[in-house]
């Protein structure tokens, strides 16, 4: 499936863009949490929705970011519910038992603020990398189970998506992973802009 939709160069371009843009956001999250945050080089997968699984991320919390200028489409970040709890605990400076942790206004606000900082830094990095102005919407969070992912993300069951998986570590607290899910059209647009800019810079040099 990957070979049919994307060339190896396009896959590499998607991975490099996500690596640079989300890698830069680690600094913003580090400052916010007052902990060292590392995000590793990503793994890019192209899969039909019907074959997509949340895997170890389930139960997951999804945060959708829509691009309002520079790019078209949305990016859905998927995090483990337990990891979201850990982040909220760091922000609040207190431990919360699994039984007491709820997806309420307080936790939603905390998670959205982290993702807003993270994706805001990512959008700035994309702007610098691609030479265009990239702006994002306010994050929209929701609880996700395998059975309702398509419906919540407004995805066609026959659609193919691009899933980019990262390892995420928060020093001394968490070592986990998260995933970025986007449409083929958005991934194509990103890879085209990256390749165009790279070859343009080569021509200039």
C-alpha positions in Angstrom: 0.0 0.0 0.0 2.8 2.4 0.9 4.5 1.8 -2.4 1.3 2.4 -4.4 0.6 5.8 -2.9 3.9 7.3 -1.9 7.4 7.0 -3.3 10.3 6.2 -0.9 11.4 9.9 -1.3 7.9 11.0 -0.2 7.9 8.7 2.8 11.3 10.0 3.8 10.1 13.6 3.4 7.0 13.0 5.6 9.2 11.5 8.3 11.7 14.3 8.1 9.0 17.0 8.3 7.4 15.3 11.3 10.7 14.8 12.9 11.7 18.4 12.6 8.3 19.9 13.4 7.4 17.8 16.4 11.0 17.5 17.6 11.0 21.3 18.0 7.8 21.0 20.1 9.6 18.9 22.7 11.4 22.1 23.9 8.0 23.9 24.4 6.6 20.9 26.4 9.9 20.6 28.4 9.5 24.2 29.5 5.9 23.8 30.3 6.3 20.6 32.4 9.8 21.6 33.8 11.0 18.1 32.8 13.3 17.1 29.9 11.1 15.8 27.1 12.5 13.8 24.2 10.7 12.8 21.0 12.4 10.3 18.8 12.7 9.9 15.0 9.2 8.8 13.7 8.0 5.7 11.9 5.7 6.4 9.0 2.9 3.9 8.1 0.3 4.1 5.3 -2.7 1.9 6.2 -6.3 1.5 5.1 -8.7 2.7 7.9 -10.1 -0.8 8.1 -6.7 -2.2 9.0 -5.8 0.6 11.4 -5.5 -0.2 15.1 -4.8 1.8 18.2 -2.7 -1.1 19.5 -1.0 -0.3 22.8 -2.4 3.3 22.8 -5.9 2.0 23.6 -7.7 3.4 25.6 -6.6 6.6 23.8 -7.3 10.3 24.0 -7.3 12.1 20.6 -6.6 15.8 20.1 -7.4 17.2 16.7 -5.6 20.2 15.3 -7.0 21.8 12.1 -4.7 23.8 9.8 -6.4 27.1 9.1 -3.8 28.6 6.8 -0.8 27.4 4.9 -2.0 23.8 4.8 -5.4 22.1 4.4 -6.6 19.3 6.6 -6.2 18.2 10.2 -3.7 16.3 12.4 -5.0 14.0 15.0 -2.6 13.3 17.9 -3.3 10.0 19.8 -2.0 9.5 23.3 -2.5 6.8 25.9 -5.1 7.7 28.5 -2.5 6.8 31.2 0.1 9.2 29.6 -2.4 12.0 29.6 -3.0 11.3 33.3 0.8 11.5 33.9 1.0 14.9 32.2 -1.9 16.2 34.2 -0.3 15.0 37.4 2.9 16.9 36.5 1.0 20.1 35.7 -1.0 19.9 38.9 1.9 18.7 41.1 -0.1 15.9 42.6 -0.8 12.2 42.0 -4.2 11.0 40.8 -5.3 7.4 41.1 -6.7 5.6 38.1 -10.1 5.5 39.7 -10.1 9.2 40.4 -8.8 10.3 37.0 -11.7 11.7 34.8 -11.8 13.3 31.4 -13.4 16.5 32.8 -13.1 20.2 32.2 -9.9 20.4 34.3 -8.0 17.6 32.6 -9.3 18.6 29.2 -8.0 22.1 29.7 -4.6 20.8 30.9 -4.2 18.5 28.0 -5.4 21.0 25.4 -2.9 23.6 26.8 0.0 21.1 26.5 -1.1 20.2 22.9 -1.6 23.8 22.0 2.0 24.6 23.1 3.2 21.5 21.3 1.4 22.0 18.0 2.0 25.7 18.1 5.7 25.1 18.2 5.3 22.5 15.5 3.4 24.9 13.3 6.2 27.5 13.7 8.8 24.9 12.8 6.7 24.0 9.7 6.5 27.6 8.7 10.3 28.0 9.0 11.0 24.7 7.2 8.6 25.1 4.3 8.8 28.9 3.9 5.0 29.4 4.3 2.8 30.7 7.1 1.2 27.8 9.0 -1.6 28.5 11.5 -3.6 26.0 13.5 -7.0 25.9 15.3 -7.6 25.5 19.0 -7.2 21.8 19.9 -10.3 19.6 20.0 -10.0 16.6 22.4 -12.1 13.5 22.6 -11.9 10.0 24.1 -11.3 7.3 21.6 -11.9 3.6 21.4 -11.1 1.4 18.4 -14.8 1.2 17.5 -15.5 5.0 17.4 -12.2 6.3 15.9 -13.5 6.7 12.4 -16.7 8.4 13.5 -15.0 10.8 15.8 -12.3 11.7 13.3 -14.9 11.9 10.5 -13.0 9.4 8.4 -14.5 7.3 5.6 -14.0 3.6 6.5 -12.7 3.1 2.9 -10.1 5.8 3.3 -6.4 5.3 3.7 -4.5 7.3 6.3 -0.9 8.1 7.2 0.0 7.2 10.8 3.3 8.6 12.2 4.4 7.0 15.5 6.9 8.6 17.9 8.5 7.5 21.1 7.9 10.1 23.8 9.9 10.3 27.1 9.5 12.7 30.0 12.6 12.4 32.1 12.2 10.2 35.1 8.4 10.0 34.7 7.3 8.5 31.4 8.6 6.5 28.5 5.9 5.8 26.0 4.7 6.6 22.5 2.1 8.7 20.7 0.8 8.8 17.1 0.0 11.5 14.6 -2.8 10.6 12.1 -3.4 12.5 8.9 -5.0 12.1 5.5 -3.1 11.0 2.5 -3.9 14.4 0.9 -2.3 16.3 3.8 0.7 14.0 3.9 1.1 14.4 0.1 1.0 18.2 0.4 3.6 18.1 3.1 6.0 15.8 1.2 5.5 17.8 -2.0 6.3 21.1 -0.3 9.4 19.5 1.4 10.7 18.0 -1.8 10.0 21.2 -3.8 11.9 23.3 -1.2 14.8 20.8 -1.0 15.3 20.7 -4.7 14.8 24.5 -4.9 17.5 25.0 -2.3 19.8 22.6 -4.2 19.3 24.6 -7.5 20.2 27.8 -5.7 23.3 26.3 -4.2 
